[in-house]
Amino acid sequence: MKKFLVHSSLFFILVSVSLGIVLYQADGYSDTFYVRFTTPKQSSLIIGTSKAAHGIMPGELLKILPDDSILNFAFTIAHSPYGPAYLKGIKRKLSEDTKNGLFIVGIDAWSIADSSEDPNDESQFDENKSFLNKLRTVSSKPNIPYLLSFYNNMYIKIFERDTIAFLHDDGWLEVKTDMNSDVVARRIKNKVEMQIDRKKRFRFSKTRLSYLYETITYLQGRGEVYLVKLPVHPDLLSSDDSVVPNFNELMIRLSEDTSAPYYDMTEENENFQYVDGIHLHRESSKEVTKRIAFWIKELRSDKNMN
């Protein structure tokens, strides 16, 4: 019996060490969210849905705003619409002593809409089951709780290298894919059809709008907040905005109520290249980020002059 227990213990230790070695190899190739939960707590964040995850590059912001080190903490429509789960995740990721942070808040109609039977009942929000709501450890490497509970692939895939998506250490999600014009046109057509179908299920959520307001005011207690509506392909704009009636008017009013500056970049839609109509191509992400950075720099300059 003693021999059996010794062998069992050795086997358990061997398996645990082997699993630990595997999990420690997880990086930006392994998962499109994981790295954001391995970085230290932050004093500045980019938040929003996948438009912001793909479209705003912290490294490009730093070239123009060198004092503002920032993490892209944006996820997807499914994981980070505005609500209690996302706000909880943001609070966990922020350093407790943050006072002079920079916060770029990506806004779009989908982030304040919901497909639940009652879009205003936060208990029905799907993201309540997600890592943003349940993960308490958001700044450890390796992040064992995330990998054990929220990593959706077999662990052997940690050793593989995804040739399409790579999550940088600063949280920016880079996608490398075929940009042949015919291929892109098909992707855009598919996205238009998908959005039309999705729109049948989604409705405006006053609850989500109130959480967006709460998120903004919470962050304003820790620094500067800037609202940005990122560009989309012109074919997607009408389906995007029509999810929430009078979306732009709501955002203008929100900006006025919170005194958070608002930059609507959809007026520049045709100036950029898109992977699928929704997400910006790398070079366009770089250009969009530069425009946001110069906008913030100009606003700061105007404020200092006054």
C-alpha positions in Angstrom: 0.0 0.0 0.0 2.8 2.3 0.9 4.6 1.6 -2.4 1.4 2.3 -4.3 0.9 5.7 -2.5 4.5 6.7 -3.3 4.1 5.7 -7.0 0.8 7.6 -7.1 2.3 10.7 -5.6 5.3 10.6 -8.0 2.9 10.2 -10.9 0.8 13.1 -9.7 3.8 15.3 -9.3 5.1 14.3 -12.8 1.8 15.1 -14.4 1.4 18.4 -12.5 4.9 19.5 -13.5 4.4 18.5 -17.1 1.1 20.3 -17.3 2.7 23.4 -15.7 5.4 23.4 -18.3 2.8 23.2 -21.1 0.7 26.0 -19.6 3.7 28.2 -19.2 4.2 28.2 -22.9 0.9 29.8 -23.6 1.2 33.1 -25.4 -0.3 35.4 -28.0 -0.6 32.6 -30.5 -2.4 30.3 -28.2 -5.6 32.3 -27.6 -7.0 35.7 -28.7 -7.8 36.8 -25.1 -5.2 35.1 -22.8 -2.3 37.6 -22.9 -4.5 40.4 -21.6 -4.8 38.5 -18.3 -1.1 37.9 -17.9 0.1 41.5 -18.0 0.4 43.6 -14.8 -2.4 45.8 -13.6 -2.7 48.9 -15.7 -3.3 52.6 -15.3 -4.6 53.2 -18.8 -6.9 51.1 -21.0 -8.5 50.8 -24.4 -11.9 49.2 -24.0 -14.7 48.1 -26.3 -15.6 45.3 -28.6 -13.6 43.5 -31.3 -13.5 46.7 -33.4 -11.3 48.3 -30.8 -9.4 45.1 -30.2 -8.3 45.1 -33.9 -8.5 48.8 -34.6 -6.5 50.7 -31.9 -2.8 50.0 -31.5 -1.2 51.0 -28.2 2.3 51.1 -29.8 1.1 53.7 -32.3 -0.5 55.8 -29.6 2.8 55.8 -27.7 4.6 57.4 -30.7 2.4 60.4 -30.4 1.5 60.3 -26.7 4.8 59.0 -25.2 3.7 59.4 -21.6 0.7 57.2 -22.0 1.5 53.5 -21.7 -1.8 51.8 -22.4 -3.2 48.2 -22.7 -5.8 47.2 -25.2 -8.5 45.6 -23.0 -11.2 45.2 -25.7 -12.7 41.9 -26.5 -15.8 41.0 -28.5 -19.5 41.7 -28.8 -20.1 38.4 -27.0 -17.6 39.1 -24.1 -17.4 42.9 -23.7 -20.7 44.7 -24.4 -21.2 47.3 -21.7 -22.6 45.7 -18.6 -21.8 44.5 -15.0 -19.3 41.8 -16.2 -17.2 44.1 -18.3 -17.1 46.8 -15.6 -16.1 44.2 -13.1 -13.2 43.1 -15.3 -12.1 46.7 -15.9 -12.0 47.4 -12.2 -10.0 44.3 -11.6 -7.5 45.2 -14.3 -6.9 48.7 -13.1 -4.2 49.5 -10.6 -5.8 50.6 -7.3 -3.8 53.9 -7.2 -4.6 55.0 -10.7 -5.2 58.8 -10.8 -3.9 60.1 -14.2 -4.9 57.3 -16.6 -5.9 57.5 -20.2 -9.0 55.7 -21.2 -10.2 55.3 -24.8 -13.7 53.9 -24.9 -14.8 52.3 -28.1 -18.5 52.7 -28.7 -20.9 51.1 -31.2 -24.6 50.2 -31.3 -23.9 46.5 -30.6 -22.2 47.3 -27.3 -25.4 48.7 -25.9 -27.8 46.1 -27.4 -28.8 42.6 -26.2 -30.4 39.5 -27.6 -32.0 38.4 -24.3 -35.8 38.1 -24.0 -35.6 41.1 -21.8 -32.7 43.3 -23.0 -32.8 45.3 -19.8 -32.6 42.4 -17.4 -28.8 42.2 -16.6 -29.3 38.7 -15.0 -30.0 37.4 -18.6 -26.8 38.8 -20.1 -24.8 36.0 -21.7 -21.4 37.4 -20.7 -22.2 36.8 -17.0 -20.8 33.3 -17.7 -17.6 34.7 -19.2 -14.1 35.1 -17.9 -14.6 38.9 -17.4 -17.3 38.1 -14.8 -15.8 35.1 -13.1 -12.0 35.4 -13.4 -10.5 37.0 -10.3 -6.9 36.6 -11.3 -6.3 39.0 -14.2 -2.6 39.8 -14.0 -0.6 36.6 -13.5 1.7 34.7 -15.9 1.0 31.9 -16.4 -2.7 32.6 -15.6 -3.6 29.1 -14.5 -7.2 29.9 -13.6 -7.9 31.2 -17.1 -6.2 28.3 -18.8 -8.0 25.7 -16.7 -11.4 27.2 -16.9 -11.6 29.3 -20.0 -9.1 28.0 -22.6 -11.3 26.3 -25.2 -8.7 24.1 -27.0 -6.7 21.0 -26.2 -3.6 22.0 -24.3 -1.4 20.5 -27.0 -2.5 23.4 -29.2 -0.5 25.8 -27.0 2.6 24.6 -28.9 1.1 25.4 -32.2 1.5 28.7 -33.9 -1.7 30.3 -35.3 -0.7 31.9 -38.6 -3.8 34.1 -38.8 -4.3 35.7 -35.3 -1.7 37.0 -32.9 -2.4 38.8 -29.6 0.4 41.2 -28.8 1.6 41.8 -25.3 0.0 45.3 -25.4 -3.4 43.7 -26.1 -3.6 44.6 -29.8 -5.1 41.7 -31.8 -3.3 41.4 -35.2 -4.9 39.4 -38.0 -3.0 38.3 -41.0 -5.2 37.1 -43.8 -5.7 37.1 -47.6 -6.5 40.7 -48.7 -7.2 39.9 -52.3 -10.0 42.3 -53.4 -12.4 39.5 -54.4 -11.8 37.6 -51.1 -12.4 40.8 -49.1 -15.5 41.6 -51.1 -16.9 38.1 -50.2 -16.1 38.6 -46.5 -17.9 41.9 -46.5 -20.9 40.5 -48.2 -21.0 37.7 -45.7 -20.7 40.2 -42.8 -23.6 42.3 -44.2 -25.8 39.2 -44.3 -24.7 38.1 -40.9 -25.5 41.5 -39.4 -28.9 41.7 -41.0 -29.7 38.3 -39.4 -28.2 39.2 -36.0 -30.2 42.5 -36.0 -33.4 40.5 -35.8 -32.4 39.2 -32.4 -30.8 42.3 -30.9 -32.6 45.2 -29.3 -31.5 48.4 -27.6 -30.7 47.9 -23.9 -31.3 50.9 -21.5 -29.4 48.8 -18.9 -26.3 48.5 -21.1 -26.4 52.3 -21.8 -26.6 53.0 -18.1 -23.6 50.7 -17.6 -21.7 52.6 -20.3 -22.4 55.8 -18.4 -21.3 54.2 -15.2 -18.1 52.9 -16.8 -17.3 56.3 -18.2 -17.9 58.1 -14.8 -15.9 55.4 -13.0 -12.9 55.9 -15.3 -13.2 59.7 -15.1 -12.4 59.4 -11.4 -9.1 57.8 -12.5 -8.1 59.9 -15.5 -9.1 61.2 -18.9 -11.9 59.5 -20.9 -12.3 59.8 -24.7 -15.2 58.2 -26.6 -14.5 56.9 -30.1 -16.8 55.4 -32.7 -14.5 53.5 -35.0 -15.0 53.4 -38.7 -16.7 50.5 -40.5 -17.1 49.7 -44.2 -19.9 51.9 -45.7 -22.0 48.8 -46.5 -22.1 47.9 -42.8 -22.8 51.4 -41.3 -26.6 51.4 -41.7 -27.0 47.9 -40.2 -24.7 48.9 -37.4 -26.5 52.0 -36.4 -30.0 50.8 -36.9 -29.6 48.3 -34.1 -30.1 51.2 -31.7 -32.4 54.0 -33.0 -30.8 57.4 -32.9 -27.5 55.9 -31.7 -25.4 58.8 -32.7 -27.8 61.3 -30.9 -27.6 59.1 -27.8 -23.7 59.2 -27.9 -23.7 63.0 -28.4 -26.0 63.3 -25.4 -23.8 60.9 -23.4 -20.7 62.9 -24.3 -22.4 66.1 -23.1 -23.7 64.5 -19.9 -20.3 63.1 -19.0 -18.1 65.8 -20.5 -16.2 63.1 -22.3 -15.1 64.1 -25.8 -16.6 62.1 -28.6 -14.9 61.3 -32.0 -17.2 59.8 -34.6 -14.8 58.3 -37.2 -17.6 56.8 -39.3 -17.6 60.0 -41.4 -14.2 58.8 -42.6 -15.3 55.2 -43.4 -14.2 55.3 -47.1 -10.7 56.2 -46.2 -9.8 52.9 -44.7 -9.3 49.2 -45.6 -11.2 46.5 -43.8 -10.5 42.8 -43.4 -14.2 41.9 -43.4 -16.1 45.2 -43.3 -16.1 45.5 -39.5 -12.4 45.0 -38.5 -9.7 47.3 -39.9 -6.7 46.0 -41.8 -3.4 46.5 -40.0 -2.3 49.6 -42.0 -5.7 51.2 -41.5 -5.6 50.4 -37.8 -2.3 52.2 -37.7 -3.7 55.3 -39.4 -6.9 55.3 -37.3 -4.8 55.1 -34.1 -2.7 58.0 -35.2 -5.7 60.1 -35.8 -7.1 59.3 -32.4 -3.8 60.1 -30.8 -3.5 63.5 -32.6 -7.1 64.2 -31.6 -6.4 63.6 -28.0 -3.2 65.6 -28.2 -5.0 68.6 -29.7 -7.8 68.4 -27.1 -5.2 68.4 -24.3 -3.4 71.3 -25.9 -6.6 73.3 -26.1 -7.4 72.5 -22.5 -3.9 73.6 -21.3 -4.3 76.9 -23.3 -7.5 77.6 -21.5 
